[in-house]
Amino acid sequence: MPRVLYQSILGESLKQVPPQIREMHIFARRAAGTANVWWGASPAARLICRLASLPQARDKAPIETSFTEIDGGERWVRRFDGQPFATDMIAGNDEAFPCMLERLGPFLFKMRVTASSEGIDLTPEHVFLGPVKIPKALAPKATGRERVVDDRYSLSVEVSFPLVGKVFGYAGTIEPCELVSDHDPAELDPSAQSRSTPDVQIKA
C-alpha cells in the first residue's frame, strides 16, 4: 500500500512538489544513494555527536534509508556506511500549520512542514525534552530541506545547539531502490489516496 504520512500532513499541498519528492514519500520502501556527513568543529559539538552516537563524518558515505509504518506515522532508519541513525516521524494534529513530530532519543521536535514547487522544508516550531517544552533560546534546532538536483531527490539536514553552534548535518542524493507497490505516474496524485491518522497528543 502507498505511504500516507506526508499526504496526511500536507493534503492537497503535496501536489505542488516535484514528482521525484512525491514518489519518495508515497511509494519508496527503501532508498539508497550517497551523502556527505559532517560534525561541528568545536569540542562541544564533537562531544555531543559522540554521546548521541551520530554517524561519523565522511564524504560520499553510502546511505540507505528504510521507511516502516508505526502508529500515527513512520520510523525512518538511515544507515550511513552501515551505521544506523533512526527517528520516528509522526503526523501532528490540531495545529494551525502543517506539522510533523520527529522523535530523536529524549527529544521531540515539532516541525512546520512547508511545500512549494521547489520542494519541502522542515523547520522547528517547538522542542520538547520528555514532556517539557524547552524555551526557544535554549532549544536545539534541526532543519531539513528536500529538493530535486539533476532530476534526483536531494536532501540536507542541519542540527545546531545554542552556544555551541552547528553540531551535525548531512547532504546528499538518494533514489528509491524498493517500492511499496508497483505504480504508474498517475498514482503520484496525492488526492487519489486517503487514510485517517491517529491523534498524537502533544500540546505546546
N, C-alpha and C positions, 0 to 999 in steps of 0.2 A: 504494500500500500504506500502511496505517496506520503511524504512527511508533511506535517502541518504547522510546525511551531511558528515559522515566520509568517505564514498566512494568517494564523490566529492573532498575531501581533499587529501586522500591517494591513490586513484585509486588501481592499482594492488598491492601496498604495503600492503593493508589491508589483503591480503591473508596470510601474514606472521604471523599474531597474532593468539593466541589461539581461538578456536571456541566459547568459553564462552564470550569472549570480542566482537567478531563479532556479536554474537546473540544479545548482549546488544545494540549495535549501529545500527543494521539493523531492528530488529523485536520487541524490547521492547517498549511498550507504557507507561507502569508503571513498576517500580521495587521497591522492598522492602527488608529491612534487618535491620542491627544494625551497629552503628558506635560510636567510642569514639571521643568526641569533646573536644578540649582544647582551652584555651585562654593563651596568653603570660603572664608571671609572673610580668612584670613591670607595674607600674601605668599607663604609657603612652599607653602600649598595651591594657590594660583593658579599658581605656578611648576610644580608637579607636573602640573596639568591641562594647561598649555601644552606641556610637554615630552612628555606622553603623547598629545597631540593629541585630548583628550577633547572631546565635544560642548560647544558654547558654552552658557552659562547663559541660559535664557529660559523664560517661562511659556507654556503651551499650545503647545508645539512639536509640529508634526506628526511622528508616529513610525510607521515601518513596519519590521516585523521579518520576516525570512525564515529558514526552518529547512531546512538542507541536510544530508543524511546524509554522514558521514565514517566512517572506520574506527573502530569502537568507540563512536560517538556522533553528535553533530550540530555543525554550525557555525551559530551564531546571528549574523546580521548585522542590527544595528539601525541605522536611518537616522533621525537627528533632524534634521528640516527638510533632508533630503538628505545630512547629514554622517554618514558611516559609523562604526560602533563595533562591532567583531566580536570574539567569543570562541569558543573551542572547548569544548564541553561533552561529557565522556566519562564513561561509567559506570565507577565504581571497583569493584574486586573484592577479595575476601579481607580485608574489613573487618568489624568487629563491629557496624557501623552502616550504614544505607543511605547510600551515598557517591557523590558526583559530583565529578569533577575539572574545574575550569574553568581554561583556559589563556588568560592575558591577557599578551601580549608575553613577557618573560622569566620572568614569574611563573606558578606553578601553584598554585591554591587547592584543597585537599582539603576538600570541603564535606560536612557532615552534612545529609541531606535528611529532613525530618520532615513527615509527612502527618497531617492531622486533619480534622474536619468543617468547620473554618473555612477551610482551605486548605493551602498548602505553605510551609515555612520552610527557608531555606538558611543555614547558619552555618558558618564556617570552623573546621576542626579543626587543620589544619597548612597552612603556606605554604612553597613551595619557590622558590628563585631558581636556575634551571637545575636541577642535580641536588642542590643543597644545601638542607637544611631550615633555615629561619630560626627562631631562638628566638622563642617566642610574644611575649616582651616587646618584640621588635624588628620583628615582622611586621606588614605592613598587614592590615587587616580589611575584608572585603567581606561584607555580609549582604543577603539577598533575602527578600521576602515576597510571596506570591501570595494574593489574596483575591477575593471577589465583592462588589461595591458596586453597588447599584441594578441587580442582575441582570447586571452586566457584569464581565468579568475585569479585575482591578485588580492592579497590581504596583508595588513600591517597592524601590529598591536604594540602599544607602549604603556608601561607601568611606571609611575613615579610616586615618591613619598615626600611629604612636607619636610623641609630642612635637609633632606637627602638628595632630592632631585631625581633624575632618571635612574631607574633601578634595573629594568629588564624590558626586552622587546624582541620582536622578530618581524620579518617581512619576506614574502616570497609568493610563489605561484603554485597552485595545485589544480588538478583536474580529477573528475570522478573516475574511479577505477572499478567500482562496483555500484550498481544501481538497485534501488528498492524494487523496481519493476521495469519491464520494457515500456517504452512510451514513444509517442510521436510528438513533434514540436507543438502541435495544437494543445497538448496537455499542460504546457507551461503557462496557460491562462489560469491564474490562481482562483478565479471566480468559479471554476469548474469543481473545486474541492471545498468541502466544508466539514467541520468537526468541532464539537464543543471541547473546551479545555477546562479542567477543574480549577476552581478558585484557589489562589495561593494567598494566605492571609499574612501579608507583610504591610504594615502601616507605617507611614512616615511620621 
